[in-house]
Amino acid sequence: MSFIFIFFVISLSTSYADNIPLNFNQSIENVAFYSGDIHSYVIDLKYGQGITVKINPKLNLGSLNLKIYSDQYHLLDGCSSVSNDETGYIEATVFKTGTYRIIVSGNDNARGIYTLTTYSAWFNVDNVNNNHTFFSKILNARYAQNGTYQAQYELTHQGNHFFRFTAKYKSDVSITVKSNLTEGYLNLYVYNSKSELLYHDEYISKSQTGSVRFTVQDYSNLFYIKVSTGDNPGSFDLYTSGTDFDIDTDDDGLNDSIEFYHESNPFKPDSDNNGISDYNELLQGFVPGIKHEFSLEKVQQADNLEAPIHLSDLNTPFHAIFNKPTVYAINMYSGQIITMTVDTFLNQGSIDVAICNNIGECKSEDYIENRGIIAFEAKNDGEHYILVSSDDSTEGHYNFILYDSWINTGADDCNRRNFYSTYQTARCAVSGNYIISKDHTECYRFDIVEDSSDISFSLIPHLYQGSIDFYIYENDGAKYFEKKYISSETTLNKTITFYHSGSFLIIIDSDDDEYGNYDFSIKGSGIGSCVYPESCENSIAIKGKIVVSVAGYENLNVKNAIIRLYGTNLKANSDDNGLFTLNIPDSYGKSYQLIVDSQGFASSSQQVMIADQDIQLETIHLALSNGSCSENELIDAAYQERKKWDIKMDNKKGLAEAIDALRVISDISK
């Protein structure tokens, strides 16, 4: 879709212009404004869409205000007192499909003209970079490409230039900016997918180079770059390495970066298997990664205990539009424990959630504006109720999941639960690498079966910034051990004596702005066994081999590749022979996306259907990704390295070792 500016003049002789329709990527020029005027524009937006609106006044007197409201007249964003030759911006991501109002008003007898321009957010399904030349807000970030960019202050907000990029887990990313400004300096900032600052390099003046380098430490994949040039003239050179091309891997009409933003599966055209492609779901204002969505009509009918929405699936996400009140019902048995998580996406307000039994005993959390967590234990058999309510000001949507507890009869870590942030949902303490969760708290359980047992613990964080805390609690809640502020420089290596047997809980905690992963190890002969996926009695093994052909050599083994199942916490690494085994709980008939990532190679993915026996995959062939050495460079490196091991070049000495050395020296994994 090409970017179309629509130019026309609106002359107003009255004090109010009502509901002038707007579209995305539209410019209305030279709108006359008189003292006392109020101009109202309307635009239809769908759930999850983003919009930026810019106003440029040319005034003889006063200043202008620009605001955007929802269809229930809730203020989403605004800017005030935009004077002559200044630029004002508003932006919003909306969480309810409807008609939104953009209001222009004046101050101090404002008189003159203005130009109003709308921009579609980069993650809207019908938007591409070529639609416009405005990239000064994070909603309008262009995909990062190496090149020279003009520092056009008049087209940007405070000289800000936003870019976005994706990168694989454990990729080494480098971002370099060279200043070609004729005066002043520029600043470089890198943000995560939640727009939280990770790294920066500031005060980069003419001919100087600034850089940021880091290793991707989680599966968020999406990052932003901001280059701030202020009002300084000139240009800057941007170069990135270790990043991915912005491609549409699953060919569903959505580039991977858009799928990462919306948390859909970039390797699967229909992420939730509901028969509607991810593209069409977003186009209609639905959520592509959640199969069970409740419409406004559905929740309006479930406004009392006599007509609830019945739920049967645990560990499964649900999505609903907010309507006051909504009642859900689930059958539980006496002693059963569930943990409910609620994530809100609201234009305005908050929601209240309560879980109640059939005699009116409830656990609740009120005023949930972002995320809420409720643990509930049933005291009797029968139908239990979940009530979602709020005041009249709340508008938007919410997601919720009911998680099974390891304490429940017949439950264990084999149930594909992917939430471990409470005691009731703690996973078995097993050595491994773990990603910090969105709740920034992970709980692990273990038993000591012998008195006076010496247990060794190791914790090595890999964070973008900050530190994490480590706690051990006894079963009665008494604290047994703690160490705080553990970072990559101050790792935990501790042997602790447990003088009595019993059950214990480990809590690994981090602040809300700390992201990454950590290597955790627990060892000792006095530890009891507990069930986790790799030891599930009915687990299925997915086995395979990973190779690459490069520089004339065929089928070289790829070691330390990361193999994972999309949407789960299950993963494995390939060994020195390129072999891997990934154990998963028995999920007969379930289909998963198996993804292979390795530094320097393009991701490989394939659909895997779980049967009633182990699965042997065909050999997986990886291809070099962007930023790897060229074929000629690899061939020359192979020749030079082989001569070190095989001087006569007769293939009689050390060829296998030479190839292995080649993999390091040619640096193909960077």
LOKOL-799933 format. One record per residue: residue in one letter; x, y, z of N, C-alpha, C, O in turn. Coordinates in steps of 0.2 Angstrom, whole numbers, plus 5000, padded with zeros to 4 digits. Example, Ala and Ser with C-alpha at 12.3 -4.5 7.8 and 13.67 -1.06 7.14 Angstrom:
a506649725039506249785039506649845039507149835042 s506449895035506849955036506450005039506750065040 
***
This chain:
m500449945000500050005000500450065000500950075004 s500350114995500750174995500550225000499950215002 f500950275002500750325007500450385003500750404998 i499850395005499450445001499250505006498950495011 f499550565004499350625008498750655005498750664998 i498250675008497650705006497650785008497650795014 f497650825003497750895005497050935003496850924998 f496850965008496251015007496151065013496451055018 v495751115012495651165017494951165019494551155016 i494951165026494251175029494251245032494551265036 s493751275030493651345032493051345037492551315035 l493051375043492551365048492351435050492751475052 s491751445049491451505051491051505058490951545061 t490951435059490651425066491151405071491751395069 s490951395077491451385083491551305083491951285088 y491251265080491251195081491251155074490751165071 a491751115073491751065067491650995069492050975073 d491150965068490950905071491150845067490950835061 n491550795070491650725068491850725060491550685056 i492450755058492750755052493050685051493550675055 p492950645047493250575046493950585044494150625040 l494350535047495050535046495250455044494850415046 n495850445041496050385039496850385042497050435043 f497150325042497850325043498250355037498050355032 n498850385039499250405034498950465030498950455024 q498650505033498250555030498450625032498550635038 s498550675028498750745030498250795028498050795022 i497950835032497450885031497850955032498050965037 e497950995026498351055027497951115027497351115025 n498251165030497951235030497251235033496851275030 v497151205039496451205042496451275045496851285050 a495951315044495851385047495551375054495151335055 f495851415059495651405066495551475068495951525067 y494951485071494751555074494651545082494551495084 s494751605085494651605092493951575094493451585092 g494051525099493451495101493251425098492751395100 d493651415092493451355088493651285092494051285097 i493251235091493351165093493251125087492751115084 h493851085085493751045079493850975081494250955085 s493350935079493250865081493350825075493050825070 y493850775075493950725070493850655073493850645079 v493650605068493450535071493850495066493950505060 i494050435069494450385065494250315069494250305075 d494150265064493950195067494550155068494950155063 l494650135074495250095076495050025078494450015082 k495449975077495249905080495749895086496249925087 y495549845090495949825095496649805094496749775089 g497049835097497849825096498149875091498749865091 q497749915088498049965083498450025087498150035092 g498950045083499250105086499150165081499150155075 i499150225084499150285079499550345082499550345089 t499850385078500150445080499850495076499750495070 v499750555079499450615076499950675077500150685083 k500050715072500550765072500150835070499750835066 i500250885074499950955072500451005071500951005076 n500451045066500951095065500551165064500251175058 p500551205069500151265068500551325065501151325066 k500151365062500451435059499951485062499451495059 l500151515067499651555071499951625072500551645072 n499451675071499551745073499551755080499851795083 l499051715084498951725091498851655094498651615091 g499051655101498851595105499251535103499751535100 s498951475105499251415104498651365104498051375105 l498851295102498351245101498451185105499051175107 n497951155107497951085110497651035106497251045102 l497950975107497850915103497750855107498150835111 k497150825107496950765112496650715108496250725103 i496650645110496350595107495950555113496150545118 y495250545111494850515116494550445113494450435107 s494350405118494050345116493350355114493050415115 d492950305112492250315110491850325116491250345116 q492150315122491750335129492050395132491950405138 y492350435127492650495129493150495135493250535139 h493550445135494150435140494750465136494950445131 l495050505140495750535137496250485136496450455142 l496550475131497150425130497750465130498250435132 d497850525126498450555126498250625124497750645121 g498750675125498650745123499250785124499750765128 c499250835120499850885121499450955121498950965117 s499751005124499451065125499951125123500551115123 s499651185122500051245121500551235115501151255116 v500351215109500751205104500751275100500251295097 s501351305100501351375097501451375090501651325087 n501551435087501651445080502351415078502851425082 d502351375073502951345070503251295075503751265073 e502851275080503051215084502651155081502251155077 t502851095084502551035082502350995088502650985093 g501650975088501450935094501250865091501050855086 y501350815096501150745094500750715100500750735106 i500350675098499950625102500050555099500050545093 e500050505103500050435101499650395106499650405112 a499450335103499050285107498950225104498950215098 t499050165108498850105106498150085109498150095116 v497650065105497050065108496849995110497049945106 f496449985115496249915117495549905117495249865121 k495149935112494449925111494349945104494449995102 t493949905100493749925093493249975094492749965097 g493350025090492750075090493050145087493550145083 t492650195087492750255084493050305089492850315095 y493650335088494050375092494050445090494050455084 r494050495094493950565093494650605094494950595099 i494750645089495350685090495150755090494850775085 i495350795095495050855096495650915096496150905099 v495450965092495951025092495551085095495051105093 s495851115100495551175103496151225104496751215103 g495951285106496451335106496451375113496051365117 n496951415114497151445120497251525118497551535112 d497151565122497351635121497151665115497551695111 n496451655113496251685107496651665101496751705096 a496751595100497151575095496851585088496251575087 r497251605083496951615076497551595072498151615073 g497351565066497851545061497651485057497051475056 i498151445055497951385052498451325055498851345059 y498251265053498651215055498651155050498151155046 t499151115051499151045047499050995052499450985057 l498650945050498550885055498750825051498450815045 t499150775053499350715050499250655054499450665060 t499050605052498950545055499450495053499650485047 y499750445057500250395055500050325058499850325064 s500050275054499850215056500550185060501050195058 a500450145066500950115069501250065065500950035061 w501950045066502250005062501949935063502049885058 f501649915068501449845070500749835067500449785068 n500349885065499749875062499849835055500349845052 v499349795054499449745049499449775042499749735038 d499149835041499149855034499749915033499649955029 n500249915038500749965037501449935036501549885038 v501849975031502449955030502950015030502650075030 n503550005030504050065031503950125026503950175027 n503750095020503650145014503050195014502950235010 n502650175019502050215020502150295021501750335019 h502650305025502850375027503550385028503950345028 t503750445030504450465031504450495038504950535040 f504050475043503950495050504150435054503850385054 f504750445058504950385062505250415069505650385072 s504950465071505150495077504850475083505050505089 k504350435083504050405089504150325088504150295083 i504150295094504250225094503750185091503850135088 l503150215090502550175087502750175079502450135076 n503150215077503250225070503950205068504250225063 a504350165072504950145071505050105064504650065063 r505550125060505650085054506150025056506550025061 y506149975051506649925053507349945051507449975046 a507849925056508549955055508849925049508849855048 q509149965045509549945039510149985039510150045041 n510749955038511349995037511350045032511050035026 g511550105034511550165029511650225032511750235038 t511550275028511650345031510950385031510550375027 y510850415037510150445038510250525039510750545043 q509750565036509850635037509550655044509050625046 a509850695048509550725054509150785053509250835053 q508450765051507950815049507550835055507050805057 y507750885058507450905065506750925063506250915067 e506550955057505950985056505450925055504850935055 l505650865053505250815052505150765058504750715058 t505550775064505550735069505450775076505450835076 h505350735081505150755088505850755092506050705093 q506050815093506750825097507250795093507750775096 g507250785086507750755082507850685084508350655083 n507250645086507350575087507150535081506750545077 h507550485080507550435074507450365077507950345080 f506850335077506750265080506850215074506550215069 f507150155076507250095072507050035077507050045083 r506849985073506749925077507149865074507349875068 f507249815077507549755074507349695079507149695084 t507449635076507449575080508049535079508449545075 a508149495084508849455085508649395089508249395093 k509049335087508849275091509149275098509649305099 y508949225102509149215108509949195108510149145104 k510349225112511049215112511449245106512049235106 s511149285102511449315097511849375100511649405104 d512449385097512949445099512749505094512849495088 v512449555097512149605093512649665094512849685099 s512849705088513249765088512849815085512649805079 i512849875088512549935085513049995085513250005090 t513150015079513650075079513350135075513050125070 v513450195078513250255075513850295074514250315079 k513950325068514450375067514150445065513650445061 s514350495069514050555068514350595062515050605062 n513950615058514150665052513850735053513750765048 l513650745059513350815061513850875060514450865061 t513650925057514150985056514251025063514751065063 e513851015068513851045074513550995079513050965078 g513651005086513350975091513550895091514050875089 y513050855095513250785096512550755095512050785095 l512650685095512050645095512050585100512650575103 n511550555102511550505107511250445104510750445100 l511450385107511250315105510850285111511150275116 y510250255110509950215115509650155112509450155106 v509650105116509350035114508850015120508950015126 y508249995117507649975122507449905120507549885115 n507149875125506849815124506149815121505949875120 s505849765121505149765117504649795122504149815119 k504749815128504349845132504549925133504249955137 s504949945128505150015128505550035134505550095136 e505849985137506250005143507050005141507249965137 l507350055143508050075141508550015144508549995150 l508949985139509449935141510149965141510449955146 y510350005135510950025135510950095131510450115128 h511550135132511550195129512350215128512750195132 d512450255123513050295122512950365120512650375115 e513150415124512950475123513550525121514150505121 y513350585119513850635117514350615111514950625112 i514050595106514450575100514450635095513950645092 s515050665095515150725091515350705084515450645082 k515450755080515650745073516250705072516750715075 s516150655067516750605065516850555071517250505070 q516450555076516550505082516050455081515550465077 t516250395084515850335083515550315090516050305094 g514950295091514650275097514450205095514250185090 s514450155100514250085099513950055106514050085111 v513550005104513249965110513249895108513149875102 r513549855112513649785110513349745116513449755122 f512949685114512649645120512449585117512349575111 t512349535121512049465119511349465121511149475127 v510949435116510249435118510149375123510349315122 q509849395128509749355134509049325136508949295141 d508549335131507949305132507649295125507949315120 y506949275125506649265119506149325117505749315113 s506249385120505849435118505949455110505449475107 n506549445108506749455101506749525098507149545094 l506249565100506149635097506449685102506449685108 f506849735098507149785101507049845097506849845091 y507249905101507149975097507850005098508150005103 i507950045093508550095093508250165093507850175088 k508550215097508450285096509050325095509550315099 v509050355089509650405088509350475089508950495085 s509650505094509350575095509850625093510450635095 t509750665088510150715085510050785087510350835085 g509450795091509250865093509150905087508850885082 d509250975087509151015081509851025077509851075074 n510250985078510950985074510850965067510550905066 p511150995062511150975055511650925054512150915057 g511550895048511950845046511650775045511050765043 s512050715046511750655045512150605050512550625054 f511950545050512350495054512350425050511850415046 d512850385051512850315048512650265054512950265059 l512250225052512050165056512250105054512150085048 y512550065058512749995056512549945061512749955067 t512249895060512049835065512349775062512349755056 s512449725067512649655065512349615071512249635076 g512249555069511949505073511149505073510849475077 t510849555069510149555069509949515063510249495059 d509249505063508949465058508649515052508549575053 f508549485046508149515041507449515044507149475047 d507049565042506349575043505949535038505649565033 i505849475039505549435034504949405036504749405042 d504549375032503849345034504049265034503849235029 t504249235039504449165039503949115037504049075033 d503349125040502749085039502349105033501849075032 d502449155030502149175024501349195025500949165021 d501249225031500549235032500349315031499849335033 g500849345028500649425027500949465033500849525033 l501249435038501449475044502249465044502449405045 n502649515044503349505045503449485052503049495057 d504049445053504149415060504149475066503949455071 s504449535064504449585070503749595072503649605078 i503249595067502549615069502249555073501849565078 e502449495072502249435075502549435082502149415087 f503149455083503449455090503149505094503049495100 y502949565091502549615095501949595097501749605103 h501549555093500849535095500849465098500349435100 e501449435099501549375103501249315099500949275103 s501249325093500949265089501549225087502149245088 n501449165083502049125081502249135074501849125069 p502849165074503149185067503249125062503449135057 f503249065065503349005061502748965059502748915056 k502148995061501548965060500949015058500849055061 p500649005052500249055049499549065053499349115054 d499349005057498749015061499048985068499048935070 s499249035072499549025078499148985083499448935087 d498548995083498048965088497648915086497248885089 n497748895079497448835076496648845076496248795077 n496448905075495648915075495448925068494848945068 g495848915063495548915056495648985053495448995047 i495849035057495949105054496649125055496949115060 s496949145049497649165049497749215054497349255055 d498449225056498649275061498449345058498249385061 y498549355051498449415048497749435048497549495050 n497349385046496549405046496349415054495849455054 e496649385058496349395065496549465067496149505070 l497149485066497349555068496949605064496749655066 l496849595058496449635053495749645056495449705055 q495449595059494749595062494749625070494249625073 g495349635072495449655079495449595084495249605090 f495649535082495649485087496349465089496849505086 v496449425093497149405096497349335093497049285094 p497849345088498049285085498349225089498349165086 g498649235095498949185098498549155104498749105107 i497849165104497449145109496749115105496449155102 k496649045106496149015103495449035106494949045102 h495449035112494749045116494649125117494949145122 e494249155113494149225113493349235114492949205111 f493149275119492449285121492249355119492549405121 s491749355114491549415111491149455116490949435122 l490949515114490549565119489849525120489649535125 e489549505114488949465115488949415120488549405124 k489549375120489549315124489649335131489349305136 v490049385133490149405140489549445142489349445148 q489149475138488549515140488049465143487649475147 q488049405140487549355141487749315148487349285151 a488349325150488649295156488649345162489249345165 d488149375163488149425168487849405175487749445179 n487749345176487449315182487649245184487849215179 l487549225190487749155192487349105188487549045188 e486749115185486349075182486549055175486349005172 a486949105172487149095165487849105164488049155160 p488349075168489049085167489349055161489049015157 i489949075159490349045154490748985157491149005162 h490548925155490948875158491648855155491748855149 l492048845159492748835158492948765160492748745165 s493348735155493548665157494348655156494548605159 d494648695153495348685152495748725157495748785158 l496248695160496748725164497348735160497448695155 n497848785162498448795158498348815151498748805147 t497748845150497548875143497348945143496948965148 p497548985139497449055139496749075136496449035132 f496349125139495749145137495749225136496149255139 h495449245131495449315130494649345130494249315127 a494549405133493849425133493849505133494349535136 i493349525130493249605130492849615137492449575139 f493049665140492749685147492049705146491849745142 n491649675151490949695152490749685159490949635162 k490449735162490249725169489549705170489149725167 p489549645175490049605177490049545172489549535168 t490549495172490549435169490749375173491149385178 v490349325173490449265177490649205173490349185168 y491149175176491449115173491349055178491249075184 a491248995176491148935181491648885179491748865173 i491948845184492348795183492248745189492148755194 n492148675187492148625192492748615195493248605192 m492748605202493348595206493148545211492548535213 y493648505214493548455219493848485226494348525225 s493648465231493848485238494648475238494848415237 g494948525240495748525241496048545234496648555234 q495748545229496048565222496248645223495948685225 i496848655220497148725220497248745213497548705209 i497048805211497148835205497448905206497348935211 t497848925202498148995202497949035195498049005190 m497649085196497349125191497849185189497949225194 t498049195183498349255181497949295177497549265172 v497949365177497549405173497949465171498349495174 d497949475164498349525161497849575158497449555154 t497849635159497349685157497649725151498249745151 f497249745146497449785141496849835140496349825137 l496949895144496349945145496550015142497050035143 n496050045139496050115138496050155144496250205145 q495650125149495450165155495250115160494950065159 g495450135167495150105172495550045175496150035173 s495249995178495549935181494949885182494349905181 i495149825183494649775184494749735191495249735194 d494249715194494249675200494049595198493649585194 v494449555201494249485200494249445206494649455211 a493749405207493649355213493549285211493149275206 i493749235214493649165213493249145220493449155225 c492649115219492249105224491949035224491849005218 n491849005230491548935230490748945230490549005230 n490348895230489648895230489348915236488648915237 i489748935241489448955248489649025249489549055255 g489949055244490149135245490749145247490949205249 e491249095249491949115251492349125245492349095240 c492749185245493049215239493749225241493949245247 k494249225236494849255236494849305230494549295225 s495049365231495049415226495649465225496049465230 e495649495220496149555219495849605215495449595210 d495849665218495549725215495949775212496649775213 y495749815208496049875204496649845200497249875201 i496549795196497049765192497149805186496749815182 e497749845186497849885180498349855175498349875169 n498749805177499149775172499149695173498849665168 r499349675179499349605180499149585187499349615192 g498749535188498549505194498549435195498549395190 i498749415201498849335202498449315208498449355214 i498049265208497549245213497649165214497549135209 a497849145220497849075221497249055225497049085230 f496948995224496348985227496248905228496448865224 e496048885234495948815236495248805237494948835241 a494948755233494248735234494148695241494548655243 k493648715244493548685251492948635250492748595255 n492648625244492148575243492048565236492348595232 d491748505234491648485227491148535224490648555227 g491148535217490648575214490848635210491448645209 e490348665207490548725203490748785207490448805212 h491348815204491548875207491548925202491448915196 y491548995205491449045200491949095200492349105205 i492049125194492549185194492149245191491849245186 l492249295195491849355194492349415192492749425196 v492249445186492649495184492149555183491649555180 s492349615187491949675187492349735188492949725189 s492049795188492349855189491849915189491249895189 d492049975189491650025188491450045181491750015176 d491050095180490850105173491350135168491350145162 s491950165171492450195167492950145164493250165159 t492950085166493350035163493150015156492549995154 e493650015151493549995144494149955142494749985143 g494049905138494649865136494549795136493949765136 h495149755136495049685136495549655141495849695144 y495549585142495949555147496049485145495649455141 n496649455147496849385146496849355153496949385158 f496649285153496749255159496849175158496649155153 i497249145163497349075163497249045170497449085175 l497048985170496948955176497448895176497448855172 y497948905181498548855181498348805186498148815192 d498548735184498548685189499048685194499548725192 s499048655200499548655205499848585205499548535204 w500548585206500848525207500648485213500748425214 i500248525218500048485224499348445222499248395226 n499048465217498448425215498548355214499048335211 t498048315215498048245214498148225207497748255202 g498648195205498848175198499148225194499348215189 a499348285197499648335194500448335195500648305200 d500848355190501548355191501848405186501448445183 d502448415185502748455180502648435173502948465168 c502348375172502248355165501548375162501448355157 n501248425165500648455163500648515158500148545157 r501248525156501448585151501248655154501148695151 r501148655161501148715164501748765163502248735164 n501648825161502248865160502248925164502448985162 f501948925170501948975175502248945182501948895184 y502748975185503048945190503249005196503648995200 s502749055196502949115200502649115207502649165211 t502349055209502049055216502248985219502448935215 y502148975225502248915229501848855226502048805224 q501148875224500748825222500948805215500648745213 t501248845211501448825204502248815203502448805198 a502548805209503348795209503448735205503148685205 r504048735201504248675197504748645201505048665206 c504948575199505448535202506148575201506248595196 a506548575207507248605206507648555202507848505205 v507848575196508248535192508748585189508648645187 s509348565188509948605185509748625178509448575174 g509848685176509748705169509748775168509948815172 n509648795162509648865160508848895160508448855157 y508748945163508048975164508049045162508449085163 i507449065158507349135156506949165162506449135165 i507149225163506749265168506049275166505949305160 s505549265170504849265167504549335168504949385171 k503949345165503649415165503449435172503449495173 d503449385177503249405184503949415188503849435194 h504449405185505149415188505249375195505649395199 t504849325195504949275201504849205199504349185195 e505349165200505249095199505349055205505749065209 c504949005206504948955212505048885210504848865205 y505548855214505748785213505648755220505748785225 r505448685219505348645225505848595225506048565220 f506048565231506448505232506348485239506148515244 d506548415240506448385246507148355248507548335244 i507248365255507848335258507648275261507248275266 v507948215259507748155262508248125267508148075270 e508848155268509348135273509548195278509648245275 d509548185284509748235289510448245287510848205285 s510648315289511348335288511648325281512248305280 s511248345276511448335269511748395267511448455268 d512348395263512648445260512448455253512548415249 i512148515251511848525245512248585242512248635245 s512448575236512848635232512348665227512048635223 f512348735228511948775223512448825219512948845222 s512248835213512648875209512048915205511648895202 l512248985204511749025201512149085197512549125200 i512149075190512549125186512049165182511749135177 p511949225183511449265179511749295173512449305172 h511349295168511549325161511049385160510549365157 l511149445162510649495162510849555158511449565157 y510349595155510549655152510849705157511249745155 q510549705163510749745168510549725175510049675175 g510749745180510549735187510749665190511249645188 s510349635194510549575198509849545200509349565199 i509949485203509449445205509549415212510149415215 d509049395216509049375223508849305223508449275219 f509149265228509049195229508849185236509249205241 y508349145237508049135244507949055244507749025239 i507949025250507748965252507348965258507548995263 y506748935257506248935263506048865265506048815261 e505948855271505648795274504948785272504648835270 n504648725273503948715271503448755276502948775273 d503748785282503248825286503348895284503048935288 g503748915279503848985277504449015280504549075279 a504848985285505349015288505949015283506048965279 k506349075283506849085278507449045281507649045286 y507749005276508348955278508948985275509548985278 f508949025270509549055267509349105262508849105259 e509849155261509749205256510349235254510849245258 k510349255247510949295245510649345240510249325235 k510749405241510449455236510949485232511549485233 y510749525227511149565222511649515218512249535218 i511449465216511849415212511849435205511349445201 s512449455202512549475195513049425192513349375195 s513249445186513749405182514449405185514849365184 e514549465189515149465192515149435199515649415202 t514549435202514549405209514049345209513549345212 t514249295206513849235205513849195212514249205217 l513349155212513249115218513549045218513349015213 n513949025222514248955222514248945230514748965233 k513748905232513748895239513548825241513048795238 t513848795246513648725249513348735255513548765260 i512648715256512248725262512148655265511948615262 t512148655272512048595275511248605278511048645281 f510948555276510248545278510148495284510248435283 y510048515290510148475296509548425297509548385301 h509048445294508448395294508048385288508148425283 s507748335287507348315281506748355280506548385285 g506448365274505848405273505848435267506248425262 s505248475265505148505259505448575259505348615265 f505748605254506048665254505748705247505648665242 l505848765248505648805242506148855240506448895245 i506348865234506848915231506448965228506048955224 i506649025229506349085225506949125222507349145226 i506849135216507349175212506949235210506549225206 d507249295212506849355212507249405208507849415209 s506849445204507249505201506749565200506149555201 d507049625199506649685199506249685192506449645187 d505749725191505349725185505749745179505549735173 d506249785180506649805174507249765173507749785169 e507249705175507849665174507649605170507149565172 y507949585165507849535160508449495158508949525158 g508349435156508849395154508749315156508149295156 n509249285157509249215159509749195164510149235166 y509749135167510249115172510349045172509949005170 d510949025173511148955174511048935181511348965186 f510648885183510548865189510748785190510648745186 s511048775196511248705197511148685204511248725209 i510848625206510748605212511048525212510848485208 k511548515217511848445217511848425224512048465229 g511748355225511848325232511548265233510948255230 s511848215236511548145237510948145241510548095241 g510748205245510248195250509548225247509048235250 i509548245240508948275237508548215235508748165232 g507848225236507348175234507148185227507348245224 s506848145224506648145217505948175216505548165221 c505848215211505248245209505148235202505648235198 v504548245200504448235193504448295189504148345190 y504848295183504848355179504848325172504948265171 p504748365167504648335160505148285157504948235154 e505748295159506248255156506248185159506548135156 s505848175165505848115168505148085168504948035172 c504648125165503948105165503948025162504248015157 e503547985165503447915163503247915156503447865153 n502747955154502547955147502848005143502448025138 s503448025144503748075140503948045133504047985133 i503948095128504148075121504748115120504848165121 a505248075116505848105115505848125107505748085103 i506048185106506148205099506948205098507248245101 k507148175093507848165092508048185085507648185080 g508648215084508848235077509548255077509948255082 k509748275071510448305070510448365066510048375062 i510948405068511048475065511648485061512248475064 v511648495055512248505051512248575047511748605046 v512848585044512848645039513448625034513948595036 s513248645028513748645023514048705021513648755019 v514748715021515048785020515748775018516048725019 a515948825013516648825011516848755008517448735008 g516448725004516548665001516548605005516648545003 y516448605012516348555016515648535017515248585019 e515448475017514748455017514648425024515048385027 n514048445027513748415033514148415039514248365042 l514448475040514848485047514348485052513748515052 n514548455058514148455064514048525067514548565068 v513448545069513348605072513248595080512748565082 k513648615084513648605091513348665095513448715092 n513048655100512748705105512248745101512048805103 a511848715096511248745094510748735099510748695103 i510248785099509748785104509048755100508848785095 i508848705103508248675100507648685105507748665111 r507148715103506548725107505848715104505848715098 l505348705108504648705106504348775107504348795113 y504148805102503848865102503248865107502748825107 g503148915112502648925116502748875122502248875127 t503248845123503448805129504048825132504448865129 n504248805138504948815141505448755139505948755142 l505248715135505648655134506148665128505948695123 k506748655130507348665125507848615127507948585132 a508348605122508948565122509448595118509348645114 n510048565119510648595115510948535111510948475114 s511248545105511548495101512248485104512548525107 d512448425104513148405106513648415101513548445096 d514248385103514848395098514748365091515048385086 n514248315091514148275085513448305081513248275077 g513248365084512648395081512048355083511448375080 l512048315088511448275090511048305096511448335100 f510448295096510048325101509448275103509248235099 t509248275109508648245111508248295116508548315120 l507648305114507148345117506648305120506248285116 n506548305127506048265130505448305132505548365134 i504848285130504248325131503748275134503748215134 p503248305138502748265141502348235136502248255130 d502048185137501548145133500948185131500548195135 s500948215125500448255122500148225116500248265111 y499948165116499748135110499248175106498748195108 g499448185099498948215095499148295095498848325091 k499548315099499748385099500248405094500648365092 s500248465091500648485086501048545089500848595092 y501748545088502148595090502648625085502748585080 q502848685085503348715081504048705084504148725089 l504448665081505148655083505548695080505648705074 i505948735084506348795081507148775083507248755089 v507548785078508248775079508648845078508548875073 d508948875083509348935083510048915084510248885089 s510548945080511248945082511549005079511349035074 q511949035083512349105081512649095074513049045073 g512449145070512749145063512349105058512549105052 f511849075060511449035056510749055056510449085061 a510349055050509649065050509249015054509448955054 s508749045057508348995061508048945056507848955050 s507948885059507548835055506948815059507048805066 s506448795056505848775060505448725056505448725050 q505048685060504648635057504148615061504148615068 q503548595059502948565063503148495065503248455061 v502948485071503048415074502448395077502148425082 m502148335075501548305078501748255082502148205080 i501548255089501748205094501248145093500648145093 a501648085092501248025092501347985099501548015104 d501347925098501347885105502047845105502147805109 q502547875102503247845102503747905100503547955098 d504347885102504847935101504947955093504747915089 i505148015092505148045085505848055083506248085086 q506048025077506748035074506648075068506348055063 l506948135069506848185063507348175058507948145059 e507248195052507748195047508248245048508148295052 t508848245046509448285047509248355046508948375040 i509348405050509148475049509748515047510348515050 h509648545041510248575038510148655039509648685037 l510648685042510548755043510948795037511348765034 a510748855036511048905032511348965035511148985040 l511848995032512149045035511649105035511249115030 s511749145040511249205041511649265039512249265037 n511249325039511549385037512149405042512049395048 g512749435039513249445044513849395044514349415047 s513649335042514249285042514749305036514649345032 c515249265036515749275031515549255024515049215024 s515749285019515549265012515849195011516349175014 e515549165005515849105003516549105002516949055004 n516749154998517449154996517949165002518449135003 e517749205007518149215013518149145017518649135020 l517649105017517649045021518048995017518448955020 i518048995010518448945006519248965008519648915009 d519349025008520049045009520249035016520849005017 a519849045021520049025028520048955028520548925032 a519648915025519748845025520348815023520748775025 y520548845017521248825014521848845018522248805020 q521848905021522348925025522448885032522948865034 e521848875035521848835041521948755040522348725044 r521748735034521948665032522648655032522948605033 k523048705029523748695028524148695034524648655035 k523848725040524148715046524148645049524648625052 w523648605047523548545049523748485044523948435046 d523748505038523848455033524348495028524148515022 i524948495029525448535026525448515018525548565014 k525448455017525548425010524848435006524848415000 m524348445010523648455007523448385004523148384998 d523648335007523448265005522948225009522848165008 n522648265013522048235017522248175022521848135024 k522948175023523148125027523248135035523448095039 k523148205036523248215043522748275046522748325043 g522448255051522048305055521548345051521348405053 l521248315046520748355042520148375047519848425047 a519848325051519348335055519448395060519048435062 e520048385063520248445068520248515064520148565067 a520548505058520548575054519948605053519848665054 i519448555051518748585050518448615057518148665057 d518648575062518348605068518648675070518348715073 a519348675069519648745070519448795065519348855067 l519248775059518948825055518348855057518148915056 r517948815061517248835063517348895068516948935069 v517948895072518148945077518449005073518249065074 i518948985069519349045066519049085061519049145061 s518649045057518249085052517649125055517349165052 d517549115062517049155065516349155062515949205063 i516149095060515549085056514949085061514349095059 s515149085068514549085073514449155076514149155081 k514749205073514649275075514149305071514049365072 
***
